Amino acid sequence: MTDKVFGVLRVFEIMLLVLAGVLAVPACQKYDVLVEKDQVCQQKWSDLEADLQRRADLIPNLVSTVKAAANYEQSTLQKITDARASATSIKLSGDDFTDPEKMKAFQEAQDKISPSAISRLLVSNENYPKLQASGQYTDLMKQLEGTENRILRSRQQYNEAVKNYNSELMRVGGAVVNKATGQPFKPRVYFAASAESQAVPKVSF
């Protein structure tokens, strides 16, 4: 009798191990999917940062060109310089992407150096015909507008990656695996730029 009971228990134990193994496979796969989608978000954010840095790198050249071509008030150019410094000083990493307030602060700083924001700081070209005729100035403004197009695409691609990642995380399988592994994954915040920056600004001087 004891041997029979032992045999039944042994079979039951084996069945439990097999069941655990069967359940572990999709769980591991789901974890890997979350890791992969999170990495895609990281990559798309890096692409967006590169485009934002490209815009920031154009600002000093723009300021120098304006200084050389027209007698703008120093305070106006200083505001542009300060806005650029503020935008480049804010860096996001780690849990920052899950913090709405930090994402908002980052977006607001970036909005201050968009071409439309810069155009509001600069005076009308009618008062500065030399600036209007400057080939270097015109080229810089075209580069800024082109960069804004690239930023818009990068924002869209990042948000698409965030949508895929968050959707996977909120599905039953993703939520269960995340909780079982100590919740290493957190929902990311979308890059929701201001309504004004959704359309590429047309800057004309």
Salt bridges, closest charged atoms under 4 A:
GLU13 OE1 - ARG10 NH1 3.41
ASP38 OD1 - ARG188 NE 3.25
ASP51 OD1 - ARG150 NE 3.54
ASP57 OD1 - ARG84 NH2 3.70
ASP95 OD2 - LYS186 NZ 3.77
ASP96 OD1 - LYS102 NZ 3.06
GLU148 OE1 - ARG55 NH1 2.93
GLU160 OE2 - LYS163 NZ 3.30
GLU168 OE2 - LYS30 NZ 2.68
GLU168 OE1 - ARG171 NH1 2.93
GLU196 OE2 - ARG120 NH1 3.23
